[in-house]
């Protein structure tokens, strides 16, 4: 259940806010693409045991630019 008000913790000159998932996602969406990609890579690393190998391989191929557009692939199959 989401909190009705933000909680703030102060610990040795640091302030910590508890954020909802929606707030975290909003913050991620506001980041530049390079930073969002870094978050994706880190999240993938954390969830690695749960992610199928085929998905991990596909993400690596995308990162290396080894992909083609679906429309282009379908056209080449039809030729």
Secondary structure, DSSP 8 states (H G I E B T S, - for coil): ---SS--EEEETTEEEE---HHHHHHHHHTS-HHHHHHHHHHHHHHTGGGS-HHHHHHHHHHHHT----HHHHHHHHH-
